């Protein structure tokens, strides 16, 4: 339709825009019938061009809604993918992550130091970690639990993570693994 109007302007030698607009009349602008398939009944119909654009817009909106539904299904499937792993598998992965977390003052990871008392994994992939520190006045008391929580949360199998800090029972050298004792010269 717009092309027809532009062509009308170009054919008309008039340079005055008002004159060009006056030449547009319902007789000069023709509506072409177009065959369109009715979405609901499947029957073909002849529709004027104005109705064709409405029908095309409806089809485009339907396509956009289907794409949105597909995106929602994909996000639901990715949530299902997290839930497909057993709590035992997730716990193993969490331990691997914990072995990358260090107290900056001690060259041994928090798992081998025995700072982790418990790891609870829910079926939806949520993780709760009960941990302690070497002492209540530990310099990393304000940052280490948050760092561990964040690293665990970033793992693709984990939905969410929380770290619960406890000092009961208090940490002692007995909590350290053989690896940690060897690294720190206690063996």
C-alpha positions in Angstrom: 0.0 0.0 0.0 2.8 2.4 1.0 4.6 1.6 -2.3 1.5 2.5 -4.3 1.4 5.9 -2.6 5.0 6.5 -3.2 4.6 5.6 -6.8 1.7 7.9 -7.0 3.9 10.8 -5.7 6.7 9.9 -8.2 4.3 9.8 -11.2 2.8 13.1 -10.3 5.0 16.0 -11.4 3.8 18.2 -8.7 6.4 19.4 -6.3 3.9 20.8 -3.8 3.2 18.2 -1.1 -0.3 19.6 -0.5 -1.1 19.0 -4.2 0.2 15.5 -4.0 -1.9 14.7 -0.9 -5.0 16.1 -2.7 -4.5 13.6 -5.6 -4.8 10.7 -3.2 -8.4 9.6 -3.1 -10.1 6.3 -2.4 -10.4 5.8 -6.1 -6.6 6.1 -6.6 -5.8 3.7 -3.8 -6.9 0.2 -4.7 -7.2 -2.7 -2.3 -6.1 -6.0 -3.7 -7.7 -9.2 -2.7 -5.3 -11.9 -1.4 -5.8 -15.5 -0.8 -5.3 -16.3 2.9 -5.8 -19.5 4.8 -8.1 -19.3 7.8 -6.1 -20.4 10.8 -9.1 -22.0 12.6 -10.9 -23.8 9.8 -8.1 -24.2 7.3 -10.3 -22.8 4.5 -8.8 -20.4 2.0 -10.5 -17.0 1.7 -10.1 -13.9 -0.4 -9.4 -11.0 1.9 -8.7 -7.4 1.2 -5.1 -6.3 1.8 -6.1 -4.5 5.0 -7.4 -7.7 6.5 -4.4 -9.6 5.2 -2.1 -7.5 7.3 -4.3 -8.1 10.4 -4.2 -11.8 9.7 -0.4 -11.7 9.2 0.0 -9.8 12.5 -2.1 -12.5 14.2 0.1 -15.2 12.7 3.2 -13.4 13.8 1.8 -13.0 17.4 1.0 -16.7 17.5 4.5 -17.5 16.4 5.9 -15.2 19.1 3.8 -16.8 21.7 5.0 -20.3 20.6 8.6 -19.1 20.8 7.9 -17.8 24.3 6.4 -21.1 25.3 9.5 -22.9 23.9 11.8 -20.6 25.9 9.7 -21.3 29.1 10.0 -25.1 28.3 13.8 -24.7 27.9 14.1 -22.9 31.2 11.9 -25.6 32.9 14.0 -28.3 31.3 17.2 -26.7 32.6 15.7 -26.7 36.1 14.8 -30.4 35.6 18.4 -31.0 34.5 19.6 -29.8 37.9 17.1 -32.0 39.6 18.1 -35.1 37.6 21.3 -35.5 39.7 21.1 -37.5 42.9 21.9 -35.8 46.2 25.0 -38.0 46.4 26.3 -36.9 43.0 25.7 -33.2 44.0 27.4 -33.8 47.3 30.5 -35.2 45.5 30.6 -32.1 43.3 30.2 -29.8 46.3 33.2 -31.5 47.9 35.2 -30.9 44.7 34.3 -27.2 44.9 35.2 -27.0 48.6 38.6 -28.4 47.8 39.2 -25.2 45.8 38.4 -22.9 48.8 41.3 -21.9 51.1 41.8 -20.0 54.3 44.3 -17.4 53.1 46.5 -18.0 56.1 46.7 -21.8 55.8 47.9 -23.5 52.6 45.3 -26.3 52.9 41.7 -26.3 51.5 38.7 -26.1 53.9 37.7 -29.7 53.3 41.1 -31.2 54.2 41.3 -28.9 57.2 38.1 -30.4 58.6 36.2 -27.1 58.6 33.2 -28.6 57.0 31.0 -30.5 59.4 28.1 -31.4 57.2 26.7 -31.1 53.7 23.0 -31.5 53.2 21.6 -31.7 49.7 17.9 -31.4 48.9 16.3 -33.2 45.9 15.9 -29.9 44.1 19.7 -29.2 44.2 19.7 -26.8 47.2 22.8 -27.2 49.4 23.3 -26.4 53.1 26.8 -26.5 54.4 27.5 -26.5 58.2 31.1 -25.3 58.8 33.4 -23.9 61.4 36.6 -21.9 61.5 39.9 -22.6 63.2 38.9 -20.1 65.8 36.0 -17.6 66.4 38.5 -14.7 65.9 39.8 -16.1 62.6 40.6 -13.1 60.2 38.6 -14.7 57.4 35.5 -15.2 59.5 33.7 -12.4 57.6 34.6 -13.5 54.1 35.3 -17.2 53.9 31.7 -18.5 54.5 30.4 -16.1 51.8 33.1 -17.1 49.4 32.3 -20.8 49.9 28.5 -20.1 49.5 29.1 -18.3 46.2 31.5 -20.9 44.7 29.1 -23.7 45.5 26.1 -21.8 44.1 27.9 -21.3 40.8 28.2 -25.0 40.2 25.8 -26.1 37.5 24.3 -29.0 39.5 23.5 -26.7 42.5 20.3 -24.7 42.6 21.1 -22.6 45.7 23.5 -22.8 48.6 23.7 -21.5 52.1 26.6 -21.7 54.6 25.8 -22.0 58.3 28.7 -21.1 60.6 28.9 -23.0 63.9 31.5 -23.3 66.7 29.9 -26.3 68.4 31.9 -28.5 68.5 35.0 -26.3 68.3 37.5 -27.1 65.7 40.7 -28.9 66.6 43.7 -30.4 64.8 41.9 -33.8 65.1 39.5 -32.6 62.4 42.3 -32.4 59.8 42.8 -35.1 57.2 46.0 -37.0 56.9 46.7 -34.9 53.8 46.4 -31.7 55.7 48.5 -32.9 58.7 51.2 -34.0 56.2 51.1 -30.6 54.4 51.3 -28.7 57.6 54.1 -30.9 59.1 52.0 -32.6 61.9 53.0 -36.1 60.7 
